[in-house]
Amino acid sequence: MARRCGMCPSTFKRKFTEQYGTPPHKWQIKQHLKRSTELLLTTDMLVKQIAYECGFATPSHFIRCFKKEFGCTPETYRKQLYEK
């Protein structure tokens, strides 16, 4: 991202954090998680498929990040939404 903006990584990170209130890496993970919730709601894709589709290297990393953000696993999140 820094290269695309024509900045060195440290300058980019500082300016990004000033603008968005979070470092680029954390912002990017939140964007991936946001997309994953859409897929959990609108598709019947497996969790591991969603993990890869949303840019996570492994399903376990996706599940850890998801649980940290939402307090439950993606499967539990999906089940709770279908029960409502």
C-alpha positions in Angstrom: 0.0 0.0 0.0 2.8 2.4 0.8 4.5 1.8 -2.5 1.2 2.5 -4.3 0.9 5.8 -2.5 4.6 6.7 -3.3 5.6 6.7 0.4 8.0 4.8 2.5 6.4 2.3 4.8 6.9 4.2 8.0 5.5 7.4 6.6 2.5 5.6 5.2 1.8 3.8 8.4 2.0 7.0 10.4 -0.3 8.9 8.0 -2.7 6.0 7.7 -3.0 5.7 11.5 -3.6 9.4 11.8 -6.3 9.3 9.2 -8.1 6.1 10.2 -7.2 5.7 13.8 -5.8 2.2 13.3 -2.7 0.8 11.7 -3.0 -0.4 8.1 -2.7 -4.1 9.0 -5.5 -4.0 11.6 -7.7 -2.0 9.2 -7.1 -4.5 6.5 -8.0 -7.4 8.8 -11.3 -5.6 9.8 -12.1 -5.2 6.1 -11.6 -8.9 5.5 -13.7 -9.8 8.5 -16.5 -7.4 7.3 -16.5 -9.2 3.9 -16.5 -12.6 5.7 -19.7 -11.7 7.6 -21.4 -10.9 4.3 -20.4 -14.2 2.9 -21.5 -16.0 6.1 -24.9 -14.4 5.7 -25.4 -14.7 2.0 -23.8 -18.0 1.0 -23.5 -21.5 2.1 -19.7 -21.5 1.5 -17.6 -23.5 4.0 -15.7 -21.5 6.6 -12.4 -22.5 5.0 -13.6 -21.3 1.6 -14.6 -18.0 3.2 -11.2 -17.7 4.9 -9.4 -18.0 1.6 -11.9 -15.9 -0.3 -11.4 -13.1 2.2 -7.6 -13.1 2.0 -6.6 -15.1 5.1 -3.6 -17.5 4.7 -5.2 -20.2 6.8 -8.7 -21.0 8.1 -7.3 -21.2 11.7 -6.0 -17.6 11.4 -9.3 -16.5 10.1 -11.2 -18.2 12.9 -8.8 -16.7 15.6 -9.3 -13.2 14.1 -13.0 -13.6 13.8 -13.4 -14.9 17.3 -11.3 -12.0 18.7 -13.5 -9.4 16.8 -16.9 -10.9 17.2 -16.6 -13.1 20.3 -17.6 -16.3 18.6 -16.5 -18.6 15.8 -17.7 -18.0 12.2 -19.9 -21.2 12.4 -21.5 -20.0 15.7 -22.1 -16.5 14.1 -23.8 -18.1 11.1 -26.0 -20.3 13.3 -27.0 -17.4 15.5 -28.1 -15.4 12.5 -30.1 -18.2 11.0 -31.9 -18.7 14.4 -33.1 -15.1 14.5 
